[in-house]
Amino acid sequence: MSSSFNPGQFLILGFEGLEPDSRFLDFVKETPPAGFLLLGENYQDRNQLKTLSSRLRADMGDDILIMADQEPGRVQRFKAGFPQSKTPSQFIRQGNPKDFQGWCQETAEKLANAGVNVNLAPILDLWPFDRDYPVLNNRSLGDDAGKVILFSLIMIEVFRGYRVHTCAKHFPGLGAARGDPHEVLATSDENLSRFLEYHWAPFRAAVADGVSFVMTTHLLCHSIDSEHCATFSKNMINHIRYTVRHDGPVISDDLCMKGARGERSIGMAAVDAIIAGHDLVIISRDLDSQKEAVYAISEHLEQDPAFGRMAAESRKRLKRIEGIL
């Protein structure tokens, strides 16, 4: 059963520089990933981005996912030639959704024209503008769930009109966290009721509005799973599926982040994230790590029939989103 599955179907991969080198291209041609994550170092201008996207599609196929973080606020991977947004606090405080809608339209149009079909946004982490938290500073849309829902749904609907998928992140909510998962395993002592009633309200709204992906982050929530952070927690994925009611693909945050793995190897981290219920895992850099993940996933596909069944379900979810837009 497992031999019919490509281990790369679970992977979103990145590479260094303005174009992939021959070693990376040889690797992905042999084991095609589900998609690619493009960062600032992969971008020069819109013409270069369009050429790069076209080359990746020519090598991998038209259904490849080409992802980027082009958020309103501080994290905009593509600068020159793209509209630079106000900070989220400026959008929210001026109370003019049409201004935000205009930024979304111009950004979505340029992403679509350049061949990027997934924007890893909106950020739904509820966090007050006047409190310092490096990972959310000038990224969060604030701590008013109603306003966050209003602006995030504008983004989802505008991008859908340009055939660009969106992604609700970072579940279960970095607004409940201590620590930056880029640097450490973040933790939270919030109780389950607080997640259900507050932190997950924007996620429920985004899912009801048809957001394509939900992304987890490397956050250990003692009230939900005392042993495993969201990246490796079946309990957390079950909440995405049955509490938030998202039936589309679930994607992990980057496994290259320092807070991701603990004592796990990158290969074991990829396998454990998939066993927890993720359909896709991001490994943004390091070809050796990416090869290790492919090898570990391949072994589990060969040895564990249950893992093969999970691969089949994941493939169905990924195929479904092709017809969403």
N, C-alpha and C positions, 0 to 999 in steps of 0.2 A: 504493500500500500504506500509506504513512505517514498518509494523510489520515484513516484510521479510528482513529488514536490521539490521545488527549487528552494534551498535554504535562504537564498537571497530575498525571497518574497516577504520576509519579516523585517528587512533592513532598509533604513534611510542612511545613506553614506555621504560623507563630505570629503573634500580633498583640498590641498594647498594650491594657491596660485590662481592665475587667470584662466588656466585650462589644465585639465588633468594630464599627468605625465603618462608615459607608455606603460609603466608597471601597473598603475591604477586601472588604465583602460583594459589591459590584458585581463586583469582580475575580474572586473565587472562584466566583461564580455563572456567570460567563462561562467560566472555566477551572477546573473543580472539581479540587481537590487530592486525593491519596489520603487525607490526614488532617490533623489539627491537633495541635500540641504546646502544651499548656497549662502555663504557668509560675505562680509564686507571684503575680505581678501580675494574673493572670487569675482569682484566687480570692478570694472573700469568706467564704462559708460553704457548707455542703453544699447548701442549697436553691438558692442562686445557681448553683452548679456544675451541678446537675441541670437547671435551667432553661436554662443556656447550652448544655449538651450536647444537650438536646432541640431547641433552636433550630437548632444546627448540623446536626443530623440532618434536621430538617424542610426545611432549605435544600439540603442536599447528598445526602441519601439515607441509608438505614439501614445501609449497609455502610461508612460512613465510619469511619476509624480516629481515635479520640480518645485521645491519648497523654499521659502524665505521668511525671515522675521521682518516684516515691514509694518511696524506698529505705529500708532500715533504716539509721539513723544520721543524719548531718548533713543530707543532701539529701532533704528532704521538702517538696515544693512546697505541699502543702495542710496547714495547721496546725490552725486552730480546727475542732473537730468530728471530727478524725481522731485515731486513737491515735498518740501520740508514742513512738517506739521507744527502747529503750536503744541505746547505741553498739554497733556490731558486736563490739568487743572484749569488752564485757560479756556479750553473748550467747555468744560463743565460750568465754570463760574460765569462765563459770559451768557450761558443759557441759550445759545443759538444753534440748535441742531443742524440747521441748513449749512452753516459754515463747516461743521464737521462732515456733513454729507458731501460737500464739495471736495474736501480733501480726499475722502474715500473714493469718490468717482474718478478723480484724476489719477490717484494711485492705482486703483484697480485697472483702469484702462491701460496704463503704462506697463503694469505687471503682465497683463494678458497679452499685450502686443509684443512683449519681450519673451513670451513663452513660459512664464512662471504661472503655475496653475494651483498652487496652495500658498496662502498667506497664513502663517502661524500666529494668528490673532483672531479675536480680541482677547486681551488680558481681562479676566473676570475676578482677579484677586481684590477683595475689598480691603482698602487701606487708606487711612486719612492722609490728605495732602500735606498736612503740617507736621507729620511725624517722620523721623528719619529711619529709613530701611533701605540700604543700598540697592538691593535687588529690585525694589519697586519704585524707588525715587524717579519721578518724571516718567513713569510707565503706568501706574495704577490710575484708573478712572475715578478713584475716590472710595469713600466708605458708605455712600448712600446707595443702597441696592437698587432702588427705583431708577436713579439716574444712570447707574452703570448699565442696567438692563436697557434703558432707552437708547443710549449711545451704542452699545454693543449690537443691538438688533439692527440699527441703521447700517453698521459696518457689514454684518452678515448679509443683509438683503442687497446692499449696493454691490458687494463683491460677487454675489450670486448672479447678478445681472450681467456681469462681465465674464462669467464662467470661470471664476476663481474660487476655489474652496476656501473655507475658513476653519479655524481651530480654536475651541474654547480652552483656555489654560489659566492657571496651572492647578488642576484638581489635586487635592481637595480644597485648595485655597491658601496661597502664601500669606494672605492677611492674617492667618491664624498661627503663623510660624515664628520661631526664633531661629536665627542662623540663616545664612545664605547658602543654598544648595550648590552654588558654584564652588564654594570653598569647604563646606562641612555638611554632614547630614543634618538637615533642619529638623526641628522637633516642635510638637504642639501639645499643650495640655487642655485645649478647648474640649468641652464635653460634646457628646453626639448631638444633643438638642441644638446647640449653637451652630454646628455644621448644617443640620437639617433645615433650620429656620432662617439662617442668615447667610452663611458662606455659600450655600448651594443654590440659593434663589436665582442668581444670575445664570448658573449652569443649567438649571431646569428651563429657564426662559430661552436660552440659546438653543438647547436641544429641541424644545417645542417649535422653535422657529426654523429648524432644519440645518443647524451647523453640522458640517461634515465630520469633523474630528473632535475628540476630547483628548487633551494631553494631561498626563499626570506629572508630578514632580517628585523629587527625592525628599519627601517629608514623612517623618514618623509621627503618627497621631495615636497617642496611647489609648484614646477612647474608642478607636476603630480597630486597630491592630497593634497590640503591645509589642509584637516581635518584629514585624516587617514594615519598612517604609512603603509608601504608595507604589513605588516602582516594582516591588516584589510581593504585593499584598493581594491575594484573592478576595479578601473582604472588601478592599477598596474598589476593585474592579466590579464586584457584585453591586456595590452602591452606585457606580456609574450606570450599570445595566438596569438595575431594578428599582433604585430610588430616584435617580435622575432620569432614568428611562432612555438612555442613549443606546441605540441598536447598531450604530455605525462603528467605524474603526476607532480604537483607542491607541494612542501613540505615547511612548515614553519620552521624557526629557532626555537630553544627551547623556549617554552613559560615560562620556569622557569627563563629565563634571566631577569635581573632587568629592562631592557628597553622595555620589551615586552608589558605589560598589562595596565599601567597607573592605573586608578581607577577600571578596570574590575576585576571581579573574574576570576579564572582560567577556570571555566566552561563557562562563558560568552565569554572569550577570545577564547576558542576553537571553540565555535559556530560561533562567528563573523569571525574568520579566514576561516572557512569552507564556510560561506555565501559569503565571498569575492571571493572564488573560489579555495581555497586550497583543495587538495585531501587528504593530510596528515598533521598532526600537531604533533610536538614532545613535549612530557612532560617527561623530563629525570629523574625526581625524585619525591618523596613524594606520597605515595600511596593514601592518602586522596585527594590530588589534582587530581590524575588520576581518582579516583572514582567520584569526583565532575564533571569532564569533561564528563565521560560516562553518568552520570545522566542528565546533561544539553543537550547533544546530543540526548539522548533517548527522552527527552521531545519534542525537536523540530521535531524529526522524527514522533512522534505521532500527533503533533499539526499542522504541516505545510507541506502540500502536495508538495510545491515547494522545500522544504528541502529534501524530499524523492526523488524527481526527480534529485536533485544534487547528492544524494548518489548513484543513479543508474548510472549516468554518471561517477562519480569517480570510481565506481567499474569496469566499462568497461575499463577505462584508466589503472587501476592497473592490470587487467587481460591481457591487451595488452602487457605490458612490460614482462610478463612471456615468451612470444615468441620472444622477441627481440634478446636474446643472442644465 
